[in-house]
């Protein structure tokens, strides 16, 4: 992961399918259930090692909460409504 994650769609797609995202804070993905890296390789190595050792029930818990968040906040309906609202606001 780079210091500037620019693949928000990919992050959402994988998270929506149940994977717990491992991202940098710059990714813009905001969830207490995501796993966040730092700018320091040595710290990131430890973060990833701990993520790999995480118990299955913890991963399922995080995954479920992340999928709920994505459905609630990042659905196509939400995108459409936001775009339509902006168009209507700027058209008047």
Secondary structure, DSSP 8 states (H G I E B T S, - for coil): --SS---HHHHHHHHHTT---EEEGGG----TTSEEE-S-HHHHHHHHHHHHT--HHHHHHHHHHHHHHHHHHS-HHHHHHHHHHHHHHHH-
